């Protein structure tokens, strides 16, 4: 027998199909995704232009790229402007890594260089490999190999293998958690420095770029190691000119800045280091863990500057609801050329801008305002988007319908999406209307469901891209999309136009398809009279997460959380019924406001414990992995702490956080119902 929730879900989905097909602006949406509106050659030209030079945030090359984006926005009939901020960025001044294999052996100075491929005239503009915001210092210690540098890896070293990390230089490989968390975990274990490398098992192979898509042995994945979001000197407020700033000492004490120096290295350099390590080998691994006898001297000096960054903003004002915003975003800055990350996304945004221009010339005007945002300095700490959100927090809180993010838009075949749950059905329906770029006989949705026998939409609790500030700080519903998963040349010199043209998207069909499905979701958010949000999915998913907590024991009572989720499910079904046959502009506006504001109710002004910037109590990063996405992150943090301490007070704190989430979800239910108690 079908449950009432499942039946309501099916009815809602069918009503969406009918509503979309009968929408007054549906013919414009069909035009938007038609072959006559798309242009593979234009996408390729935009990507080639954007990736011509390395364009790290704060450099002249990135300012040049910003001007190019603005020129395309302007030529596409968008009212465009630049929002500049003065932010703290870091660049490398000196770095060295010297290995002494044994006491009697001569020291080996590692090269720390990526082998060049191709003949780019701008290759000399590539910055030396480094970690953004890395701590300057000169440290030495025996090498300890710590696998992926996760909490469990350090626990295994200490408790299972008897390895003392104190005073060591840790060598860890990329792959499972955010690099800043690797550095933090190593610091907490007592290490004095960290070397993070790109392991052949994860990224390399017997052949590599330019012969294959894999990372060459000399390839290095660079990136930031700061654990916060936004400019470190202006936590919680915008970095406008003349603003208040924290001192360098205060930043270091904030808990987000790395406290030991680190460097990224290649597989080739790491192999030289790890050959000097002896000791036991952990289960399932290939390298001894040490410590030593190899000794590493790590020296790094970085320069901290206040640099200008530029967000480029393009606006199409809504005709009927100009004060409601559908925001599309992608960042522009790259560690080097950035063909996948991020400029495949920038090329998609520019393609959307050009298609919207064609729609406007056919007479289309959006119901709500569409804002296209090209962010700067994302690679450092999601800085451009975070500063903009902090500056516009109150406006966004009252007016933003949704935020749509695209970053690494294309790195290969296979569509994937993450979102806040009320957008799930909208994404699925849009994917059913766009042809799969790799199989002309089926839609994106057909391929999506066929690849895994179900459609799984991820969640936005991590801090991997520019959606984070919108969801986790303000409580704006959001979506993030991409073709292809992780790719081996990520954040390296080899992420260039040639790699994309040979391996990522040779015909640029995937870019065109991404522009279609991404833009179609945006158009429906902007044009449909009643917002296409469905909170039934939200309630169903939260119920599963709550049921997992019931297994905790320790006299933890999950019933308040279960009750609040049941209330949310009832409210979601109620507002879906209200949508049927709705009449009158004021009533439409009132229901839309409830649908829009329910996500805000999932936030709490005090934020997560010890991480008050993160306001969302349902979706947020794990304390020990910024890339991780946790349901009920405050509860999760409290559980991890209670497992360590195992005291009555620590488990009572878990119960407190369950109550906090319960209250937030109940607030969302009241918002959906639209009634005062």
C-alpha positions as CSV (number, residue, x, y, z in Angstrom):
1,X,0.0,0.0,0.0
2,X,1.4,3.4,-1.0
3,X,2.1,5.8,1.9
4,X,0.3,9.2,2.1
5,X,3.7,10.9,1.8
6,X,4.6,9.0,-1.4
7,X,1.2,9.7,-2.9
8,X,1.5,13.4,-2.2
9,X,5.0,13.4,-3.7
10,X,3.7,11.8,-7.0
11,X,0.7,14.2,-7.1
12,X,3.0,17.2,-6.6
13,X,5.3,16.0,-9.4
14,X,2.4,15.5,-11.8
15,X,1.1,19.0,-11.0
16,X,4.5,20.5,-11.7
17,X,4.5,18.8,-15.2
18,X,1.1,20.2,-15.9
19,X,1.9,23.6,-14.5
20,X,5.1,24.0,-16.5
21,X,3.6,22.8,-19.8
22,X,0.7,25.3,-19.4
23,X,2.8,28.2,-18.3
24,X,2.4,31.4,-20.4
25,X,6.2,31.6,-20.8
26,X,6.7,28.0,-21.6
27,X,7.4,28.6,-25.3
28,X,10.3,30.9,-24.3
29,X,11.7,28.2,-22.1
30,X,11.5,25.8,-25.1
31,X,13.3,28.3,-27.2
32,X,16.0,28.7,-24.6
33,X,17.0,25.0,-24.8
34,X,16.5,24.7,-28.6
35,X,19.5,24.0,-30.9
36,X,18.9,27.3,-32.6
37,X,19.7,29.2,-29.4
38,X,22.9,27.3,-28.4
39,X,26.4,27.9,-29.8
40,X,29.2,25.4,-29.2
41,X,31.7,27.6,-31.0
42,X,30.9,30.6,-28.9
43,X,31.3,28.6,-25.7
44,X,34.7,27.3,-26.9
45,X,35.8,30.9,-27.8
46,X,34.8,32.2,-24.4
47,X,36.7,29.4,-22.6
48,X,39.8,29.8,-24.8
49,X,39.8,33.6,-24.0
50,X,39.3,33.1,-20.3
51,X,42.1,30.5,-20.0
52,X,44.7,32.3,-22.2
53,X,46.7,33.4,-19.1
54,X,47.0,32.2,-15.6
55,X,44.7,34.4,-13.5
56,X,45.1,34.1,-9.8
57,X,43.0,36.4,-7.7
58,X,44.4,39.9,-7.3
59,X,46.6,39.8,-10.5
60,X,46.4,42.0,-13.6
61,X,45.5,38.9,-15.7
62,X,42.4,38.3,-13.5
63,X,41.3,41.9,-13.8
64,X,41.6,41.4,-17.6
65,X,39.4,38.4,-17.4
66,X,36.9,40.4,-15.3
67,X,36.7,43.0,-18.0
68,X,36.1,40.3,-20.6
69,X,33.2,38.9,-18.6
70,X,31.7,42.4,-18.2
71,X,32.0,43.0,-21.9
72,X,30.0,39.8,-22.7
73,X,27.4,40.8,-20.1
74,X,27.0,44.2,-21.5
75,X,26.8,43.0,-25.1
76,X,24.1,40.6,-24.0
77,X,21.9,43.5,-22.8
78,X,22.5,42.9,-19.1
79,X,22.9,46.0,-16.9
80,X,26.4,45.2,-15.6
81,X,28.7,46.6,-13.0
82,X,31.7,45.6,-10.9
83,X,31.6,45.3,-7.1
84,X,35.2,45.6,-5.8
85,X,36.5,44.6,-2.4
86,X,39.9,45.1,-0.7
87,X,40.8,41.7,0.7
88,X,43.7,39.9,2.4
89,X,45.4,37.5,0.0
90,X,48.8,35.7,0.1
91,X,51.4,34.9,-2.5
92,X,54.6,32.8,-2.3
93,X,58.0,34.6,-1.8
94,X,60.3,31.7,-0.9
95,X,59.8,27.9,-0.5
96,X,62.2,25.0,-0.2
97,X,62.0,21.4,0.8
98,X,65.3,19.6,1.7
99,X,65.4,15.9,2.5
100,X,68.2,14.2,4.5
101,X,67.7,10.5,3.9
102,X,69.9,9.4,6.7
103,X,72.4,11.0,9.1
104,X,75.3,10.1,6.8
105,X,73.7,10.9,3.5
106,X,73.9,14.2,1.6
107,X,70.8,16.4,1.6
108,X,68.5,16.3,-1.4
109,X,66.9,19.6,-2.5
110,X,63.5,18.8,-4.1
111,X,62.6,20.7,-7.3
112,X,59.0,21.6,-6.5
113,X,58.4,22.3,-10.2
114,X,55.7,21.2,-12.6
115,X,57.0,20.1,-16.0
116,X,55.6,22.4,-18.7
117,X,53.4,21.0,-21.5
118,X,52.7,23.0,-24.7
119,X,54.0,26.4,-25.7
120,X,51.9,28.9,-23.8
121,X,53.4,32.4,-24.2
122,X,52.2,33.1,-20.6
123,X,53.8,30.1,-18.9
124,X,56.2,32.3,-17.0
125,X,53.2,33.9,-15.3
126,X,52.3,30.6,-13.5
127,X,53.0,31.1,-9.7
128,X,55.3,28.7,-7.9
129,X,53.3,26.0,-6.2
130,X,52.1,27.0,-2.7
131,X,49.2,26.9,-0.3
132,X,47.0,30.0,0.0
133,X,47.2,31.5,3.5
134,X,49.9,28.9,4.5
135,X,51.9,29.9,7.7
136,X,55.4,31.1,7.0
137,X,58.1,29.2,8.9
138,X,61.2,27.0,8.7
139,X,60.8,23.6,10.4
140,X,62.6,20.3,10.4
141,X,61.5,16.8,11.6
142,X,61.4,13.1,10.8
143,X,58.9,12.1,8.1
144,X,55.7,10.5,9.2
145,X,53.3,9.2,6.5
146,X,49.7,9.8,7.4
147,X,47.7,8.5,4.5
148,X,44.9,11.0,3.7
149,X,45.5,13.0,6.9
150,X,42.0,12.3,8.3
151,X,41.2,12.2,12.0
152,X,41.0,8.4,11.8
153,X,44.4,8.2,10.1
154,X,46.1,10.0,13.0
155,X,44.1,7.9,15.5
156,X,45.4,4.8,13.8
157,X,49.0,6.1,13.8
158,X,48.8,6.7,17.6
159,X,46.6,4.0,19.0
160,X,47.1,1.1,16.6
161,X,50.6,1.6,15.4
162,X,52.3,3.4,18.3
163,X,53.6,6.2,16.1
164,X,54.4,9.5,17.8
165,X,53.7,12.4,15.3
166,X,54.9,15.1,17.8
167,X,57.8,17.0,16.2
168,X,57.4,15.3,12.8
169,X,56.8,16.7,9.3
170,X,53.7,14.8,8.1
171,X,53.4,13.7,4.5
172,X,49.8,13.1,3.4
173,X,48.1,12.5,0.2
174,X,45.2,14.5,-1.3
175,X,41.9,12.7,-1.9
176,X,39.4,12.4,0.9
177,X,39.2,15.6,2.9
178,X,39.9,19.3,2.5
179,X,43.6,20.2,2.5
180,X,43.1,22.8,5.3
181,X,41.7,20.0,7.5
182,X,44.8,17.9,6.8
183,X,47.0,20.7,8.1
184,X,44.7,21.2,11.2
185,X,44.6,17.5,12.0
186,X,48.4,17.2,11.7
187,X,48.8,20.3,14.0
188,X,46.5,18.7,16.6
189,X,48.5,15.5,16.4
190,X,51.7,17.5,17.2
191,X,53.3,17.8,13.8
192,X,55.5,20.8,13.0
193,X,54.9,20.9,9.2
194,X,52.9,19.2,6.5
195,X,53.6,18.2,2.9
196,X,50.6,17.2,0.8
197,X,51.1,15.4,-2.4
198,X,49.2,14.1,-5.4
199,X,49.4,10.3,-5.2
200,X,49.6,8.3,-8.5
201,X,47.0,5.8,-7.1
202,X,44.4,8.6,-6.9
203,X,45.3,10.9,-9.8
204,X,48.1,9.4,-12.0
205,X,48.5,6.4,-14.2
206,X,50.8,4.7,-16.7
207,X,50.1,7.4,-19.2
208,X,49.4,11.0,-18.4
209,X,48.6,14.4,-20.0
210,X,49.0,15.2,-22.8
211,X,48.6,11.5,-23.9
212,X,45.9,10.9,-21.4
213,X,43.7,12.8,-18.9
214,X,45.7,11.7,-15.9
215,X,48.1,13.9,-13.8
216,X,51.8,13.8,-14.8
217,X,54.2,12.7,-12.1
218,X,55.4,16.3,-11.7
219,X,51.9,17.6,-11.3
220,X,51.0,19.5,-8.2
221,X,47.6,20.3,-6.7
222,X,47.7,23.7,-5.1
223,X,45.0,25.4,-3.1
224,X,44.1,27.2,0.1
225,X,44.6,25.9,3.6
226,X,42.4,28.5,5.4
227,X,39.5,26.9,7.3
228,X,37.2,29.9,7.3
229,X,35.2,31.6,4.6
230,X,35.8,35.1,3.3
231,X,38.5,37.6,4.0
232,X,40.3,36.4,7.2
233,X,40.7,40.0,8.4
234,X,36.9,40.8,8.1
235,X,35.0,37.8,9.6
236,X,31.3,38.5,9.3
237,X,31.5,41.9,7.6
238,X,32.4,43.0,4.1
239,X,35.9,44.1,3.1
240,X,35.0,47.5,1.8
241,X,37.6,50.2,1.5
242,X,38.4,51.7,4.9
243,X,36.7,49.0,6.9
244,X,37.7,47.6,10.3
245,X,40.2,44.8,10.0
246,X,41.6,42.2,12.4
247,X,45.4,42.2,12.9
248,X,47.5,39.3,11.7
249,X,47.9,38.2,15.3
250,X,44.1,38.2,15.7
251,X,43.6,36.2,12.5
252,X,46.0,33.6,13.7
253,X,44.1,33.3,17.0
254,X,40.8,32.9,15.2
255,X,41.1,29.2,14.9
256,X,40.7,29.1,11.1
257,X,44.3,30.1,10.1
258,X,46.8,27.3,9.8
259,X,49.3,27.2,12.7
260,X,52.1,25.2,11.0
261,X,53.7,25.6,7.6
262,X,52.8,23.4,4.6
263,X,53.6,22.8,1.0
264,X,52.0,21.0,-1.9
265,X,54.3,18.6,-3.9
266,X,54.1,16.2,-6.8
267,X,54.0,12.4,-6.8
268,X,57.5,12.4,-8.1
269,X,58.8,14.5,-5.2
270,X,56.8,12.6,-2.7
271,X,58.2,9.3,-3.9
272,X,61.7,10.5,-3.2
273,X,60.6,11.4,0.4
274,X,58.7,8.3,1.1
275,X,61.5,6.0,0.0
276,X,63.4,7.2,3.0
277,X,60.7,6.2,5.5
278,X,60.8,2.8,7.4
279,X,58.5,1.1,9.9
280,X,55.2,-0.7,9.7
281,X,52.8,-0.4,6.8
282,X,49.1,0.3,7.6
283,X,46.5,-2.2,6.4
284,X,45.6,-1.5,2.8
285,X,48.4,0.9,2.2
286,X,51.8,0.6,0.5
287,X,54.1,3.0,2.4
288,X,55.8,2.6,5.8
289,X,54.6,5.2,8.2
290,X,57.9,6.1,9.9
291,X,58.9,8.1,11.8
292,X,62.0,8.7,9.6
293,X,64.8,8.1,9.4
294,X,64.4,10.6,6.6
295,X,64.4,14.2,7.9
296,X,62.6,17.0,6.1
297,X,63.4,20.7,6.3
298,X,60.4,22.7,5.1
299,X,60.9,26.4,4.6
300,X,58.1,28.7,3.4
301,X,57.7,32.4,3.3
302,X,54.5,34.0,2.1
303,X,53.6,37.6,1.5
304,X,50.2,38.9,2.8
305,X,48.7,41.8,0.8
306,X,45.5,43.7,0.7
307,X,44.5,43.3,-2.9
308,X,41.6,44.4,-5.0
309,X,39.2,41.7,-6.2
310,X,36.2,42.3,-8.6
311,X,32.8,40.6,-8.7
312,X,31.1,41.2,-12.1
313,X,27.4,41.5,-11.8
314,X,24.8,41.4,-14.6
315,X,21.1,42.1,-14.0
316,X,17.8,41.5,-15.9
317,X,15.1,43.3,-13.9
318,X,11.9,41.4,-13.3
319,X,8.7,42.8,-14.8
320,X,6.2,41.8,-12.1
321,X,8.3,41.1,-9.0
322,X,11.6,43.1,-9.4
323,X,12.3,42.8,-5.7
324,X,12.6,39.0,-5.9
325,X,16.0,37.7,-7.0
326,X,17.0,34.5,-8.8
327,X,20.8,34.5,-8.6
328,X,23.2,32.6,-10.8
329,X,26.9,32.5,-9.9
330,X,30.3,31.2,-10.8
331,X,33.8,32.2,-9.9
332,X,36.4,33.4,-12.4
333,X,39.8,33.3,-10.6
334,X,42.0,30.2,-11.0
335,X,45.2,28.9,-9.6
336,X,46.6,28.7,-13.1
337,X,44.7,28.5,-16.4
338,X,41.5,27.0,-14.9
339,X,39.8,25.4,-17.9
340,X,37.6,23.1,-15.7
341,X,37.9,25.0,-12.4
342,X,36.3,27.4,-12.8
343,X,36.1,28.7,-16.3
344,X,34.0,25.9,-17.7
345,X,31.4,27.4,-15.4
346,X,32.2,30.9,-16.5
347,X,31.7,29.8,-20.1
348,X,28.3,28.3,-19.2
349,X,27.3,31.5,-17.5
350,X,28.3,33.6,-20.5
351,X,26.4,31.2,-22.8
352,X,23.3,31.7,-20.6
353,X,23.7,35.5,-20.8
354,X,23.8,35.3,-24.5
355,X,20.8,33.1,-24.8
356,X,18.8,35.4,-22.4
357,X,19.7,38.3,-24.7
358,X,18.1,36.3,-27.6
359,X,15.0,35.7,-25.5
360,X,14.7,39.4,-24.7
361,X,14.8,40.2,-28.3
362,X,11.9,37.8,-28.9
363,X,9.9,39.7,-26.3
364,X,10.5,37.7,-23.1
365,X,10.7,39.5,-19.8
366,X,11.3,37.6,-16.5
367,X,8.7,37.8,-13.8
368,X,11.4,38.1,-11.2
369,X,14.8,39.7,-11.4
370,X,17.7,37.5,-12.6
371,X,21.2,38.4,-11.4
372,X,24.3,36.8,-12.9
373,X,27.3,37.0,-10.7
374,X,30.9,36.2,-11.6
375,X,32.8,35.9,-8.3
376,X,36.5,36.6,-7.6
377,X,38.9,35.0,-5.1
378,X,36.9,31.9,-4.6
379,X,40.0,29.8,-4.6
380,X,41.3,31.6,-1.5
381,X,38.3,31.3,0.8
382,X,35.1,31.7,-1.3
383,X,36.0,35.3,-0.8
384,X,34.2,37.3,-3.5
385,X,30.9,35.6,-2.9
386,X,31.2,35.7,0.9
387,X,32.0,39.4,1.0
388,X,29.1,40.2,-1.3
389,X,26.7,38.1,0.8
390,X,27.9,39.7,4.0
391,X,27.5,43.2,2.5
392,X,24.0,42.4,1.2
393,X,22.9,40.0,3.9
394,X,19.6,41.7,4.9
395,X,18.5,42.3,1.3
396,X,19.2,38.7,0.4
397,X,17.5,37.5,3.5
398,X,14.3,39.2,2.5
399,X,14.5,39.0,-1.3
400,X,16.5,36.1,-2.6
401,X,14.4,33.3,-4.1
402,X,17.3,30.9,-4.8
403,X,21.0,30.8,-5.6
404,X,22.3,28.6,-8.4
405,X,25.9,27.8,-8.6
406,X,28.1,26.3,-11.3
407,X,31.9,25.9,-10.7
408,X,33.6,22.9,-12.4
409,X,30.7,22.8,-14.9
410,X,32.4,20.2,-17.2
411,X,35.2,17.8,-16.6
412,X,33.7,14.8,-18.4
413,X,30.5,12.8,-18.9
414,X,27.8,12.2,-16.4
415,X,25.4,14.8,-14.9
416,X,25.3,15.4,-11.2
417,X,23.6,17.9,-8.9
418,X,23.4,19.0,-5.3
419,X,20.7,21.2,-3.8
420,X,18.6,22.0,-0.8
421,X,15.8,19.5,-1.0
422,X,12.8,21.7,-2.0
423,X,14.5,22.1,-5.4
424,X,14.9,18.3,-6.2
425,X,11.8,17.9,-8.3
426,X,12.5,21.0,-10.3
427,X,16.0,19.8,-11.2
428,X,14.7,16.4,-12.2
429,X,12.0,17.8,-14.4
430,X,14.4,20.2,-16.1
431,X,16.9,17.3,-16.7
432,X,14.0,15.4,-18.5
433,X,13.7,18.2,-21.1
434,X,17.4,18.5,-22.1
435,X,19.1,16.0,-24.4
436,X,22.1,14.1,-23.0
437,X,25.2,15.5,-24.8
438,X,26.7,12.0,-24.9
439,X,23.7,10.0,-26.1
440,X,21.3,11.6,-28.5
441,X,18.6,9.0,-27.9
442,X,17.9,10.0,-24.3
443,X,17.6,12.9,-22.0
444,X,20.0,13.9,-19.2
445,X,17.6,12.5,-16.7
446,X,17.5,9.1,-18.5
447,X,21.3,8.9,-18.4
448,X,21.4,10.1,-14.8
449,X,19.0,7.5,-13.5
450,X,20.5,4.8,-15.8
451,X,24.0,5.2,-14.4
452,X,23.0,4.4,-10.9
453,X,19.5,3.0,-11.0
454,X,18.2,6.0,-9.2
455,X,18.6,9.7,-9.1
456,X,20.6,10.9,-6.1
457,X,20.8,14.6,-5.5
458,X,23.6,15.7,-3.1
459,X,23.3,18.3,-0.4
460,X,25.0,21.6,0.2
461,X,26.5,21.3,3.6
462,X,30.1,21.4,2.5
463,X,32.1,24.6,1.7
464,X,33.4,23.4,-1.7
465,X,32.1,26.4,-3.7
466,X,30.2,29.7,-3.7
467,X,26.8,28.3,-2.6
468,X,28.2,28.1,1.0
469,X,27.5,31.7,2.1
470,X,24.0,31.7,0.6
471,X,22.9,28.5,2.2
472,X,24.9,28.3,5.4
473,X,25.0,32.0,6.4
474,X,21.7,33.4,5.1
475,X,19.5,30.3,4.5
476,X,18.9,30.8,0.8
477,X,17.7,27.7,-1.1
478,X,20.4,26.7,-3.6
479,X,21.6,24.3,-6.3
480,X,25.0,23.3,-7.7
481,X,25.4,21.3,-11.0
482,X,28.2,19.7,-13.0
483,X,29.1,17.2,-15.7
484,X,31.8,14.8,-14.7
485,X,33.1,14.1,-11.2
486,X,36.6,14.8,-9.8
487,X,39.2,15.1,-12.4
488,X,42.9,14.2,-12.1
489,X,44.6,17.5,-13.1
490,X,42.6,19.5,-10.6
491,X,44.3,22.8,-9.4
492,X,47.4,22.0,-11.5
493,X,49.1,23.7,-14.4
494,X,47.6,21.1,-16.7
495,X,44.0,22.3,-16.2
496,X,44.1,24.2,-19.4
497,X,42.2,24.6,-22.7
498,X,44.1,21.8,-24.3
499,X,43.0,19.3,-21.6
500,X,39.4,20.4,-22.0
501,X,39.5,20.2,-25.8
502,X,41.1,16.7,-25.7
503,X,39.5,15.1,-22.7
504,X,36.9,17.2,-20.8
505,X,34.6,18.2,-23.7
506,X,36.1,17.8,-27.2
507,X,32.9,19.1,-29.0
508,X,31.8,21.4,-26.2
509,X,28.4,19.7,-26.2
510,X,28.5,19.2,-22.5
511,X,29.0,22.9,-21.9
512,X,25.9,23.6,-24.1
513,X,23.8,21.0,-22.3
514,X,24.8,22.4,-18.9
515,X,23.8,25.9,-20.0
516,X,20.4,24.4,-21.1
517,X,19.6,22.5,-17.9
518,X,21.1,25.1,-15.6
519,X,19.4,28.0,-17.4
520,X,16.0,26.1,-17.6
521,X,15.9,25.7,-13.8
522,X,16.7,29.5,-13.5
523,X,14.0,30.4,-15.9
524,X,11.4,28.4,-14.1
525,X,12.4,30.0,-10.8
526,X,12.2,33.4,-12.4
527,X,9.0,33.0,-14.4
528,X,6.6,30.6,-12.8
529,X,3.8,32.4,-11.0
530,X,4.0,30.0,-8.0
531,X,7.5,29.1,-6.9
532,X,8.3,25.5,-7.9
533,X,9.4,24.4,-4.4
534,X,8.4,21.1,-2.8
535,X,9.1,20.7,0.9
536,X,7.8,17.1,1.1
537,X,11.2,15.9,-0.1
538,X,12.8,18.0,2.6
539,X,10.7,16.4,5.4
540,X,11.3,12.9,4.1
541,X,15.1,13.3,4.0
542,X,15.2,14.9,7.5
543,X,13.2,12.0,8.9
544,X,15.8,9.5,7.7
545,X,18.6,11.5,9.3
546,X,16.7,11.8,12.5
547,X,16.1,8.0,12.6
548,X,19.8,7.5,12.3
549,X,20.2,9.5,15.6
550,X,17.8,7.1,17.4
551,X,20.6,4.5,17.4
552,X,22.9,6.6,19.6
553,X,21.7,5.3,23.0
554,X,23.0,7.3,26.0
555,X,19.4,8.2,26.9
556,X,19.2,10.5,23.9
557,X,15.6,11.5,23.1
558,X,15.1,12.1,19.4
559,X,11.3,12.4,19.7
560,X,11.2,16.2,19.6
561,X,13.1,16.1,16.3
562,X,10.8,13.5,14.9
563,X,7.8,15.5,16.0
564,X,9.0,18.7,14.4
565,X,9.7,16.8,11.1
566,X,6.2,15.4,11.1
567,X,4.9,18.9,11.5
568,X,7.1,20.0,8.6
569,X,5.7,17.2,6.4
570,X,2.1,18.2,7.3
571,X,2.8,21.8,6.5
572,X,4.5,20.9,3.2
573,X,1.5,18.9,2.1
574,X,-0.8,21.7,3.2
575,X,0.9,24.4,1.1
576,X,1.0,22.1,-1.9
577,X,-2.8,21.8,-1.7
578,X,-3.1,25.6,-1.3
579,X,-1.3,26.0,-4.6
580,X,-4.0,24.2,-6.5
581,X,-6.4,26.7,-8.1
582,X,-4.8,29.7,-6.4
583,X,-6.1,33.0,-7.5
584,X,-5.2,36.6,-6.9
585,X,-1.8,38.4,-7.0
586,X,-1.7,39.0,-3.2
587,X,-2.4,35.4,-2.4
588,X,0.3,34.2,-4.9
589,X,2.7,36.6,-3.3
590,X,1.9,35.4,0.2
591,X,2.4,31.7,-0.7
592,X,5.6,32.5,-2.5
593,X,6.9,34.3,0.5
594,X,6.2,31.4,2.7
595,X,7.9,29.0,0.3
596,X,10.9,31.3,0.0
597,X,11.3,32.0,3.8
598,X,10.9,28.5,5.1
599,X,14.6,27.8,4.3
600,X,15.6,30.9,6.3
601,X,13.8,29.4,9.3
602,X,16.3,26.6,9.3
603,X,18.9,29.1,10.5
604,X,19.7,30.3,14.0
605,X,21.2,33.7,14.8
606,X,23.7,32.2,17.2
607,X,25.0,29.7,14.6
608,X,26.8,26.5,15.2
609,X,28.7,26.1,18.5
610,X,32.3,27.5,18.2
611,X,31.4,28.3,14.5
612,X,28.8,31.1,14.8
613,X,29.3,32.3,11.2
614,X,27.5,29.0,10.0
615,X,23.8,29.8,10.8
616,X,22.1,26.8,9.1
617,X,21.3,24.1,11.6
618,X,20.4,21.4,9.0
619,X,23.1,21.8,6.4
620,X,26.7,22.7,7.2
621,X,30.3,21.4,7.0
622,X,31.7,18.8,9.3
623,X,34.0,20.3,11.9
624,X,36.8,18.0,10.7
625,X,36.1,18.1,7.0
626,X,35.0,21.4,5.3
627,X,34.2,19.4,2.1
628,X,31.9,17.1,4.0
629,X,28.1,17.7,4.0
630,X,26.4,16.9,7.3
631,X,22.7,16.8,8.2
632,X,22.4,18.5,11.6
633,X,26.1,19.6,11.8
634,X,25.7,20.9,15.3
635,X,24.4,17.6,16.5
636,X,27.2,15.8,14.7
637,X,29.9,18.0,16.3
638,X,28.4,17.4,19.7
639,X,28.3,13.6,19.1
640,X,32.0,13.6,18.1
641,X,32.9,15.6,21.3
642,X,30.8,13.3,23.5
643,X,32.4,10.2,22.0
644,X,35.8,11.6,23.1
645,X,34.8,12.8,26.6
646,X,32.0,10.3,27.3
647,X,30.7,12.3,30.2
648,X,27.1,13.0,31.3
649,X,27.5,16.7,30.4
650,X,28.8,16.0,26.9
651,X,25.9,13.7,26.1
652,X,23.5,16.2,27.6
653,X,25.0,18.7,25.1
654,X,24.0,16.3,22.3
655,X,20.5,16.5,23.6
656,X,20.6,20.3,23.7
657,X,21.6,20.4,20.0
658,X,18.8,18.0,19.0
659,X,16.4,20.5,20.7
660,X,18.0,23.4,18.8
661,X,17.4,21.7,15.4
662,X,13.9,20.7,16.4
663,X,13.0,24.3,17.2
664,X,14.4,25.5,13.8
665,X,12.4,22.9,11.9
666,X,9.3,23.8,13.8
667,X,9.9,27.4,12.8
668,X,10.0,26.3,9.2
669,X,6.7,24.5,9.6
670,X,5.1,27.6,11.0
671,X,6.4,29.7,8.1
672,X,5.0,27.2,5.6
673,X,1.6,27.2,7.3
674,X,1.6,31.0,7.4
675,X,-0.2,31.2,10.7
676,X,0.7,32.8,14.0
677,X,0.3,30.7,17.1
